[in-house]
Amino acid sequence: MTVSSSAATVRLDPTRAIGDISPLLFGGFAEHLGRCIYEGIYDPASPQADARGFRPDLMAALRELGFTTIRYPGGNFVSGYDWKDGIGPKDRRPRRRELAWQSIETNQFGTDEFMEFCRELGTEPMMGMNFGTGSIQDSADLMEYCNAPTGTKFGDLRAANGHKEPYGVKYWCLGNEMDGPWQIGHLNAVEYGKKALEAAKLLHMHDPAARLILCGSSGPGMPTYPEWDRVTLEMCWDQVDYLALHYYAENRDNDTDSFLASASVFERHVDDLAATLRYVKALKRSKKEVFLSWDEWNVWYKGDATQGNWTEAPHLLEEVYNLEDALVVAQWMSVFLRRSHVLKVACLAQIVNVIAPLLTNAESVLKQSTFWPFAWFRKYAAGVSLDAQVESPTYETKRYGAMPLLDVSASYDAATGKQALFLVNRSRDESLPLTVVWHGQAPASLDTALQLAGNDPKAANSFEKPNGVTPRTLDAIRVEDGRAELLLPPLSFTVAAG
């Protein structure tokens, strides 16, 4: 690794804000895929499970992550799902061939169980709607079931199923990846835009306050990107609140240096769609704002099976995350802060077992390397994101050319006076001296200092060796005359807050 110089400087001013940090940036995603639901968040056969089928050890780990919203039930799954299969007495629920992942769906976990799960965690539910085999009436019926008072068909049905009070679901996804040929009921942009518009009108008749998420292009590699987004936004602008984007990072060619610079791809993705939003707003002469919802994001590339061979809860996509994956996740969340003026929702895909920060077996829950960056951003990033001025050495990458060694985001919460810095040293072999300079209000000290670091980018945790990648707590960092000095080890993610 060739480095251009040896030290870095970050300059901060709490009055230079990029945007408010939306709490919904710290969301998750739970799909009926593999063992995310069954043997994951719902495991009644486990001796550790409570009467509802929830494992206290897993629930404790999920509370530590602190998801503010959870998107459900898919994903590709939702495009062939009849939500009515998953309500009512469990002994009457049908078993189905689940076509997206070629598994057997028992329907023992459905809408009501998900709402109870969210209530237990204190998180907002985000409901996905079937825009593949489903009709706009099916979507409206689901909203009535979730949000209407008793006195009509679906409100009464919910009450008959033991839940008299409406759930009050605020966030609704108008389908999933409908631009993808792999999607059940795939539509082109105009076909989808017409369906989404009419569904949105119908849903707003039920609940004018519903927040609707338009299905955007499945990723920047799609041949229709970002034209799909432009067309559907032009058709649906006045009825929707967010445009969804999806992306999964990968390191299939084992190029660690380039992989650790993936934040440049994430930023370009947001910037492309932010420009599309501005264009459509200008075209329509609109005063209304539409924001971005990154409601599927994660590292995913290691090649685990994606088809269940018509079994229940097959082991699919149980990615083992290592140190370099955790550093990419940390940078991704820094991009959330650096683009917080337009990015308001994000859902980590997924929350347990399937490309997830948590894995379960019969006896225990394993925290993977990616657990820590999510948990730390969730805990310490609040208020507004700051426009950090960064001077950093650079290094060469095959994919992106020269990139800075230091990745930075920062936050300031005026309500508490707390500031936080999130720092990744991308170097594989060199420590990075860092000077932080505050212009304006500086913290008295950075009392919280946490770090994830190691010498091996491929180091990972396992049930047999759960401490391969574990965090450490550092001494408080002194701030004198508005300056602080840090030494960031190679392959490290550091949080400094105070």
Secondary structure, DSSP 8 states (H G I E B T S, - for coil): --BS-S-EEEEE-TT-EEEE--GGGGEEE--SSTTSTBTTTB-TTSTT--TTS--HHHHHHHHHHT-SEEEES-SGGGGG--GGGGSS-GGG---EEETTTTEEE---S-HHHHHHHHHHHT-EEEEE---SS--HHHHHHHHHHHH--SSSHHHHHHHHTT--S-----EEEE-S-TT-TTSTT---HHHHHHHHHHHHHHHHHH-TT-EEEE---S-TTSTTTTHHHHHHHHHHGGG-SEEEEEEEE--TT--HHHHTTTHHHHHHHHHHHHHHHHHHHHHTT-----EEEEEEEEE--S------TT-SS--------BHHHHHHHHHHHHHHHHTTTTEEEEEEE-SSSSSSSEEE-SS-EEE-TTHHHHHHHHHH--SEEE--EEE--EEEETTTEEEESEEEEEEEETTTTEEEEEEEE--SS--EEEEEEESS---SEE-EEEEEE-S-TT-B--SSSTTSS--EE---EE-BTTEEEEEE-SSEEEEEE-
